């Protein structure tokens, strides 16, 4: 019996991810941001050809199992897809194809009735990016490297599980399961750190991996509300260092919080309940339940949130969001 499984990462540049002086050419249209990838990818090659993402890491693998339930053979399939960067100056446009680096496939690790596969894919854009860096040669002309490292375990009974082992701090990485459905997101992008550090030995092609903290995917309703928040009355953008308290249980509060970047932990009465990443809408219970924060929110990583007046969101929608968040209360009980 042959069993196959897959996990894919798609990496793209959202508008809020660029910081510092390099925002200017993006905002002016010289370089381009990306629209969020779809929740379900029907044809990843066609999606890449349309310029919808910067690169994709497609890890596919298989195992052969004999009638006694023993794994007798295994192997990798799949690979990487590099996108392109369009440079526009006035009416002129040029498409710079990204440069792929050699794919890294670690030797498959068979432990009893399971085999674990780990694959790294990535590269750099074809557009030069001169910048100061922290170590020799102190000036880099080539663009920093981008990558994801994915793990996939296939068991003798045909079940499988996937993980994101590591990733560059930029751009944003979304994770898709074997059915090409969005299942997780890397919670943090750090453009400044990536721009200064992601070259040479500070990458998987050197001797470093950058750990990646993944979070669950927000609901379709939260995705709709995030558009309303960002395109309605201009929200206040707030930044928090790792470990900082975003809101405290019991304090008054009448704003909704949209997580733009980073990971936020929810605590109630000192107990950790859940963690949320980009796209999550938080703070709705205070609006619905008397104007007091019902839990404490703590920034697990450096975090940016958009704070918006709750009045621009329909109350029934806030109730639906709150009902989804109450699942953590049920789990605790």
Order of alpha helices (4+ residues) and beta strands (2+ residues): beta-alpha-alpha-beta-beta-beta-beta-beta-beta-beta-beta-beta-beta-beta-beta-beta-beta-alpha-beta-alpha-beta-beta-beta-beta-beta-beta-alpha-beta-beta-alpha-alpha
